[in-house]
């Protein structure tokens, strides 16, 4: 399979909230546009240090990672950010690692996006083309 890349807009979630409350000007919200690699072998969102710095994200702690060669390391994990891909968004924390933005399965699941291997692109779940849908089992309806 070839690479699947997508334009991703990453936004500091605290800035976005402050702007929505009128406590920060909209043009002060920190955003970063990336040509992100969709990595179906990864679970988490991964961003480089320079992206975390540009967004002003706080390091909330560390998470253990296991590399494909079997090595294990603790890596920093960020405070919340908003990731938007193909018109859909979700709130996520990110591992700070490497030199490019990698989109893992958690973001794909939360945005209800599929990888079209033949077309080498992301597509909305054909069953939910207009908006993401999250499956929930045995929860009481809201309201």
MDAnalysis code that builds the backbone (N, CA, C; Angstrom):
import MDAnalysis as mda
import numpy as np

u = mda.Universe.empty(429, n_residues=143, atom_resindex=np.repeat(np.arange(143), 3), trajectory=True)
u.add_TopologyAttr("name", ["N", "CA", "C"] * 143)
u.add_TopologyAttr("resid", np.arange(1, 144))
u.add_TopologyAttr("resname", ["UNK", "UNK", "UNK", "UNK", "UNK", "UNK", "UNK", "UNK", "UNK", "UNK", "UNK", "UNK", "UNK", "UNK", "UNK", "UNK", "UNK", "UNK", "UNK", "UNK", "UNK", "UNK", "UNK", "UNK", "UNK", "UNK", "UNK", "UNK", "UNK", "UNK", "UNK", "UNK", "UNK", "UNK", "UNK", "UNK", "UNK", "UNK", "UNK", "UNK", "UNK", "UNK", "UNK", "UNK", "UNK", "UNK", "UNK", "UNK", "UNK", "UNK", "UNK", "UNK", "UNK", "UNK", "UNK", "UNK", "UNK", "UNK", "UNK", "UNK", "UNK", "UNK", "UNK", "UNK", "UNK", "UNK", "UNK", "UNK", "UNK", "UNK", "UNK", "UNK", "UNK", "UNK", "UNK", "UNK", "UNK", "UNK", "UNK", "UNK", "UNK", "UNK", "UNK", "UNK", "UNK", "UNK", "UNK", "UNK", "UNK", "UNK", "UNK", "UNK", "UNK", "UNK", "UNK", "UNK", "UNK", "UNK", "UNK", "UNK", "UNK", "UNK", "UNK", "UNK", "UNK", "UNK", "UNK", "UNK", "UNK", "UNK", "UNK", "UNK", "UNK", "UNK", "UNK", "UNK", "UNK", "UNK", "UNK", "UNK", "UNK", "UNK", "UNK", "UNK", "UNK", "UNK", "UNK", "UNK", "UNK", "UNK", "UNK", "UNK", "UNK", "UNK", "UNK", "UNK", "UNK", "UNK", "UNK", "UNK", "UNK", "UNK", "UNK"])
u.atoms.positions = np.array([
    [0.845, -1.181, 0.000],
    [0.000, 0.000, 0.000],
    [0.883, 1.234, 0.000],
    [0.529, 2.228, -0.797],
    [1.249, 3.493, -0.809],
    [0.849, 4.340, 0.381],
    [1.491, 5.480, 0.470],
    [1.191, 6.400, 1.568],
    [-0.152, 7.083, 1.353],
    [-0.858, 7.273, 2.440],
    [-2.065, 8.088, 2.427],
    [-1.747, 9.331, 3.245],
    [-1.867, 10.478, 2.603],
    [-1.610, 11.759, 3.264],
    [-2.870, 12.599, 3.179],
    [-3.023, 13.450, 4.170],
    [-4.209, 14.300, 4.234],
    [-3.822, 15.621, 4.888],
    [-4.474, 16.691, 4.445],
    [-4.267, 17.966, 5.121],
    [-4.987, 17.909, 6.463],
    [-4.261, 18.235, 7.508],
    [-4.825, 18.265, 8.857],
    [-4.600, 19.647, 9.447],
    [-5.621, 20.169, 10.093],
    [-5.479, 21.431, 10.815],
    [-5.556, 21.103, 12.302],
    [-4.474, 21.431, 13.008],
    [-4.390, 21.202, 14.445],
    [-4.601, 22.539, 15.142],
    [-5.401, 22.547, 16.188],
    [-5.750, 23.778, 16.896],
    [-5.582, 23.574, 18.392],
    [-5.029, 24.584, 19.054],
    [-4.937, 24.562, 20.510],
    [-6.358, 24.631, 21.062],
    [-6.770, 23.594, 21.772],
    [-8.155, 23.503, 22.243],
    [-8.485, 24.567, 23.283],
    [-7.538, 24.917, 24.131],
    [-7.769, 25.971, 25.129],
    [-7.994, 27.306, 24.426],
    [-7.157, 27.610, 23.421],
    [-7.338, 28.844, 22.650],
    [-8.724, 28.883, 22.011],
    [-9.137, 27.773, 21.421],
    [-10.440, 27.708, 20.755],
    [-11.572, 27.981, 21.747],
    [-11.464, 27.410, 22.935],
    [-12.475, 27.635, 23.971],
    [-12.496, 29.093, 24.410],
    [-11.316, 29.663, 24.647],
    [-11.241, 31.070, 25.053],
    [-11.830, 31.984, 23.981],
    [-11.577, 31.681, 22.718],
    [-12.130, 32.486, 21.621],
    [-13.653, 32.356, 21.578],
    [-14.159, 31.155, 21.790],
    [-15.611, 30.943, 21.788],
    [-16.285, 31.709, 22.924],
    [-15.563, 31.880, 24.027],
    [-16.091, 32.621, 25.178],
    [-15.853, 34.123, 25.063],
    [-15.187, 34.562, 23.996],
    [-14.912, 35.976, 23.802],
    [-13.737, 36.496, 24.609],
    [-12.933, 35.595, 25.156],
    [-11.792, 36.010, 25.980],
    [-10.477, 35.984, 25.214],
    [-10.522, 35.624, 23.942],
    [-9.348, 35.624, 23.074],
    [-9.826, 35.954, 21.667],
    [-9.107, 36.828, 20.998],
    [-9.472, 37.170, 19.616],
    [-9.308, 35.939, 18.727],
    [-10.209, 35.783, 17.778],
    [-10.170, 34.621, 16.889],
    [-8.840, 34.499, 16.163],
    [-8.221, 35.634, 15.811],
    [-6.943, 35.571, 15.097],
    [-5.766, 35.226, 16.015],
    [-6.030, 35.086, 17.305],
    [-4.993, 34.695, 18.264],
    [-4.995, 33.188, 18.549],
    [-5.982, 32.478, 18.014],
    [-6.058, 31.032, 18.216],
    [-4.911, 30.381, 17.445],
    [-4.110, 29.596, 18.158],
    [-2.951, 28.959, 17.522],
    [-3.385, 27.717, 16.752],
    [-3.010, 27.719, 15.456],
    [-3.330, 26.612, 14.553],
    [-2.073, 26.211, 13.802],
    [-2.081, 24.972, 13.332],
    [-0.960, 24.478, 12.537],
    [-1.536, 23.602, 11.435],
    [-1.209, 23.915, 10.195],
    [-1.660, 23.115, 9.057],
    [-0.537, 22.146, 8.690],
    [-0.884, 20.864, 8.554],
    [0.125, 19.839, 8.288],
    [-0.305, 18.931, 7.148],
    [0.675, 18.461, 6.407],
    [0.484, 17.380, 5.445],
    [0.751, 16.105, 6.238],
    [-0.308, 15.514, 6.789],
    [-0.176, 14.420, 7.748],
    [-0.189, 13.060, 7.061],
    [0.586, 12.149, 7.621],
    [0.619, 10.767, 7.158],
    [-0.393, 9.964, 7.959],
    [-1.275, 9.252, 7.275],
    [-2.224, 8.367, 7.943],
    [-1.500, 7.043, 8.172],
    [-1.352, 6.676, 9.447],
    [-0.609, 5.471, 9.825],
    [-1.582, 4.489, 10.463],
    [-2.096, 3.560, 9.651],
    [-3.090, 2.613, 10.149],
    [-2.494, 1.614, 11.132],
    [-1.173, 1.574, 11.233],
    [-0.521, 0.705, 12.208],
    [-0.352, 1.364, 13.563],
    [-0.686, 2.635, 13.660],
    [-0.558, 3.373, 14.920],
    [-1.941, 3.592, 15.518],
    [-1.988, 3.671, 16.824],
    [-3.250, 3.941, 17.505],
    [-3.421, 5.432, 17.738],
    [-2.354, 6.097, 18.159],
    [-2.427, 7.473, 18.643],
    [-2.047, 8.492, 17.578],
    [-2.391, 9.744, 17.858],
    [-1.931, 10.891, 17.086],
    [-0.518, 11.215, 17.548],
    [0.375, 11.457, 16.601],
    [1.772, 11.785, 16.903],
    [2.102, 13.110, 16.230],
    [2.741, 14.016, 16.991],
    [3.184, 15.294, 16.425],
    [4.629, 15.547, 16.825],
    [5.386, 16.246, 15.976],
    [6.759, 16.613, 16.335],
    [6.776, 17.716, 17.397],
    [7.918, 17.865, 18.047],
    [8.078, 18.887, 19.084],
    [7.788, 20.284, 18.547],
    [8.260, 20.584, 17.311],
    [8.053, 21.942, 16.800],
    [6.568, 22.265, 16.600],
    [5.748, 21.268, 16.340],
    [4.304, 21.490, 16.204],
    [3.689, 21.746, 17.582],
    [4.088, 20.954, 18.572],
    [3.607, 21.175, 19.941],
    [3.971, 22.579, 20.408],
    [5.194, 23.014, 20.090],
    [5.639, 24.360, 20.471],
    [4.823, 25.434, 19.752],
    [4.594, 25.256, 18.449],
    [3.836, 26.244, 17.669],
    [2.409, 26.391, 18.198],
    [1.845, 25.292, 18.684],
    [0.483, 25.317, 19.212],
    [0.431, 25.741, 20.677],
    [1.589, 25.804, 21.328],
    [1.618, 26.167, 22.745],
    [1.008, 25.104, 23.637],
    [1.166, 23.838, 23.256],
    [0.567, 22.751, 24.031],
    [1.400, 22.438, 25.269],
    [0.717, 22.114, 26.334],
    [1.354, 21.743, 27.589],
    [1.638, 20.244, 27.568],
    [2.781, 19.857, 28.123],
    [3.078, 18.431, 28.301],
    [2.401, 17.997, 29.595],
    [1.511, 17.002, 29.505],
    [0.757, 16.546, 30.673],
    [1.380, 15.342, 31.342],
    [2.385, 14.759, 30.739],
    [3.015, 13.575, 31.305],
    [3.688, 12.784, 30.207],
    [3.869, 11.492, 30.447],
    [4.484, 10.625, 29.443],
    [3.629, 9.380, 29.242],
    [3.817, 8.767, 28.098],
    [3.192, 7.483, 27.780],
    [4.278, 6.584, 27.210],
    [4.159, 5.309, 27.481],
    [5.105, 4.356, 26.917],
    [4.761, 4.060, 25.472],
    [5.783, 3.985, 24.640],
    [5.586, 3.583, 23.245],
    [6.481, 2.391, 22.949],
    [6.014, 1.547, 22.055],
    [6.821, 0.425, 21.579],
    [7.028, 0.613, 20.087],
    [8.295, 0.667, 19.687],
    [8.644, 0.836, 18.282],
    [8.567, -0.507, 17.563],
    [8.547, -0.465, 16.248],
    [8.444, -1.701, 15.467],
    [9.642, -2.621, 15.668],
    [10.778, -2.068, 16.117],
    [11.951, -2.914, 16.369],
    [11.960, -3.498, 17.781],
    [10.883, -3.258, 18.544],
    [10.766, -3.827, 19.876],
    [11.237, -2.935, 21.015],
    [11.918, -1.828, 20.692],
    [12.357, -0.909, 21.755],
    [11.143, -0.257, 22.407],
    [11.297, 0.100, 23.672],
    [10.259, 0.814, 24.418],
    [10.854, 2.085, 24.989],
    [10.078, 3.170, 24.952],
    [10.516, 4.450, 25.500],
    [9.318, 5.200, 26.058],
    [9.538, 6.011, 27.102],
    [8.504, 6.963, 27.500],
    [8.615, 8.198, 26.612],
    [7.486, 8.719, 26.156],
    [7.496, 9.943, 25.350],
    [6.477, 10.920, 25.933],
    [6.697, 12.225, 25.734],
    [5.754, 13.214, 26.254],
    [4.396, 13.117, 25.564],
    [3.349, 13.439, 26.326],
    [1.992, 13.504, 25.783],
    [1.449, 14.905, 26.064],
    [0.740, 15.458, 25.090],
    [0.279, 16.848, 25.160],
    [-1.069, 16.998, 25.851],
    [-1.372, 18.247, 26.154],
    [-2.732, 18.631, 26.525],
    [-3.606, 18.523, 25.272],
    [-4.885, 18.776, 25.415],
    [-5.848, 18.571, 24.326],
    [-5.636, 19.515, 23.152],
    [-5.849, 18.965, 21.974],
    [-5.863, 19.757, 20.756],
    [-7.028, 19.284, 19.905],
    [-7.427, 20.119, 18.977],
    [-8.475, 19.751, 18.027],
    [-7.779, 19.404, 16.722],
    [-8.133, 18.259, 16.148],
    [-7.608, 17.901, 14.828],
    [-8.786, 17.843, 13.865],
    [-8.622, 18.539, 12.739],
    [-9.653, 18.546, 11.701],
    [-9.068, 17.924, 10.442],
    [-9.774, 16.915, 9.926],
    [-9.397, 16.284, 8.659],
    [-10.664, 16.107, 7.829],
    [-10.581, 16.465, 6.576],
    [-11.687, 16.273, 5.631],
    [-13.019, 16.792, 6.172],
    [-12.991, 17.947, 6.835],
    [-14.210, 18.563, 7.324],
    [-14.771, 17.972, 8.603],
    [-14.065, 17.031, 9.199],
    [-14.503, 16.424, 10.460],
    [-13.442, 16.678, 11.518],
    [-13.890, 16.838, 12.753],
    [-12.899, 17.113, 13.788],
    [-13.156, 16.315, 15.050],
    [-12.128, 16.258, 15.886],
    [-12.223, 15.605, 17.182],
    [-11.180, 16.198, 18.106],
    [-11.394, 16.029, 19.394],
    [-10.425, 16.467, 20.397],
    [-9.563, 15.266, 20.755],
    [-8.264, 15.511, 20.848],
    [-7.315, 14.411, 21.047],
    [-6.100, 14.941, 21.794],
    [-5.394, 14.061, 22.483],
    [-4.063, 14.389, 22.968],
    [-3.094, 13.762, 21.978],
    [-1.838, 14.180, 22.002],
    [-0.878, 13.660, 21.025],
    [0.419, 13.266, 21.712],
    [1.063, 12.264, 21.158],
    [2.416, 11.917, 21.571],
    [3.368, 12.856, 20.846],
    [4.395, 13.329, 21.528],
    [5.395, 14.193, 20.895],
    [6.574, 13.316, 20.508],
    [6.740, 13.155, 19.196],
    [7.714, 12.191, 18.702],
    [7.927, 12.406, 17.208],
    [9.125, 12.195, 16.748],
    [9.399, 12.174, 15.318],
    [9.419, 13.537, 14.666],
    [9.291, 13.507, 13.326],
    [9.428, 14.744, 12.559],
    [8.253, 15.035, 11.631],
    [7.152, 14.282, 11.780],
    [5.961, 14.590, 10.994],
    [4.708, 14.207, 11.774],
    [3.592, 14.781, 11.362],
    [2.312, 14.473, 11.994],
    [1.831, 13.127, 11.461],
    [1.512, 12.215, 12.398],
    [0.984, 10.899, 12.054],
    [-0.412, 10.767, 12.645],
    [-1.360, 10.371, 11.833],
    [-2.733, 10.170, 12.283],
    [-2.953, 8.679, 12.463],
    [-3.279, 8.277, 13.693],
    [-3.508, 6.873, 14.004],
    [-4.988, 6.513, 14.021],
    [-5.245, 5.283, 14.432],
    [-6.600, 4.734, 14.409],
    [-7.591, 5.487, 15.293],
    [-7.134, 6.043, 16.424],
    [-8.069, 6.737, 17.327],
    [-8.744, 7.910, 16.618],
    [-7.970, 8.699, 15.894],
    [-8.547, 9.839, 15.166],
    [-9.468, 9.347, 14.054],
    [-9.052, 8.317, 13.335],
    [-9.894, 7.784, 12.254],
    [-11.223, 7.276, 12.802],
    [-11.172, 6.577, 13.927],
    [-12.395, 6.048, 14.536],
    [-13.309, 7.184, 14.999],
    [-12.742, 8.182, 15.655],
    [-13.549, 9.273, 16.203],
    [-14.123, 10.185, 15.118],
    [-13.458, 10.270, 13.968],
    [-13.976, 11.082, 12.863],
    [-14.767, 10.245, 11.858],
    [-14.828, 8.926, 12.084],
    [-15.588, 8.009, 11.228],
    [-15.084, 8.058, 9.782],
    [-13.752, 8.034, 9.647],
    [-13.114, 8.059, 8.330],
    [-12.495, 6.695, 8.032],
    [-12.502, 6.326, 6.769],
    [-11.899, 5.082, 6.300],
    [-10.729, 5.398, 5.381],
    [-9.791, 4.464, 5.318],
    [-8.687, 4.578, 4.375],
    [-9.080, 3.842, 3.098],
    [-9.078, 4.560, 1.984],
    [-9.296, 3.976, 0.660],
    [-7.914, 3.627, 0.123],
    [-7.539, 2.353, 0.259],
    [-6.192, 1.919, -0.126],
    [-5.953, 2.059, -1.623],
    [-6.955, 1.755, -2.426],
    [-6.803, 1.847, -3.878],
    [-6.618, 3.299, -4.304],
    [-7.454, 4.179, -3.779],
    [-7.377, 5.593, -4.131],
    [-6.351, 6.374, -3.330],
    [-5.743, 5.730, -2.347],
    [-4.748, 6.351, -1.469],
    [-5.258, 7.672, -0.897],
    [-6.416, 7.573, -0.230],
    [-7.029, 8.764, 0.351],
    [-7.912, 8.353, 1.519],
    [-8.339, 9.347, 2.277],
    [-9.327, 9.128, 3.334],
    [-10.705, 9.422, 2.774],
    [-11.679, 8.622, 3.194],
    [-13.061, 8.849, 2.784],
    [-13.965, 8.732, 4.012],
    [-15.084, 9.459, 4.018],
    [-16.041, 9.274, 5.111],
    [-16.612, 7.858, 5.060],
    [-16.957, 7.328, 6.198],
    [-17.631, 6.042, 6.260],
    [-18.845, 6.116, 5.328],
    [-18.946, 5.234, 4.321],
    [-20.063, 5.298, 3.372],
    [-21.437, 5.213, 4.041],
    [-21.517, 4.586, 5.201],
    [-22.795, 4.500, 5.916],
    [-23.160, 5.825, 6.582],
    [-22.160, 6.712, 6.747],
    [-22.384, 8.008, 7.411],
    [-21.652, 9.102, 6.642],
    [-22.066, 9.380, 5.414],
    [-21.303, 10.324, 4.593],
    [-21.404, 11.785, 5.035],
    [-22.443, 12.135, 5.801],
    [-22.671, 13.539, 6.136],
    [-22.056, 13.985, 7.455],
    [-21.887, 13.043, 8.376],
    [-21.301, 13.388, 9.669],
    [-20.806, 12.119, 10.351],
    [-19.835, 12.259, 11.254],
    [-19.359, 11.070, 11.958],
    [-20.430, 10.522, 12.900],
    [-20.465, 9.214, 13.012],
    [-21.378, 8.538, 13.926],
    [-20.540, 7.626, 14.813],
    [-20.805, 7.679, 16.107],
    [-20.098, 6.836, 17.067],
    [-21.033, 5.734, 17.527],
    [-20.568, 4.496, 17.475],
    [-21.375, 3.377, 17.940],
    [-21.299, 3.311, 19.460],
    [-22.461, 3.147, 20.085],
    [-22.555, 3.027, 21.534],
    [-23.447, 1.831, 21.836],
    [-23.012, 0.983, 22.748],
    [-23.812, -0.185, 23.105],
    [-24.393, -0.024, 24.501],
    [-25.668, -0.304, 24.609],
    [-26.381, -0.397, 25.874],
    [-26.326, 0.841, 26.756],
    [-26.248, 1.979, 26.187],
    [-26.322, 3.210, 26.972],
    [-27.749, 3.734, 26.932],
    [-28.164, 4.369, 28.004],
    [-29.501, 4.961, 28.030],
    [-29.517, 6.187, 27.128],
    [-30.596, 6.407, 26.382],
    [-30.677, 7.589, 25.520],
    [-30.615, 8.868, 26.347],
    [-30.061, 9.904, 25.742],
    [-29.972, 11.215, 26.396],
    [-31.330, 11.892, 26.367],
    [-31.698, 12.480, 27.478],
    [-32.924, 13.266, 27.493],
    [-33.965, 12.626, 28.273],
])
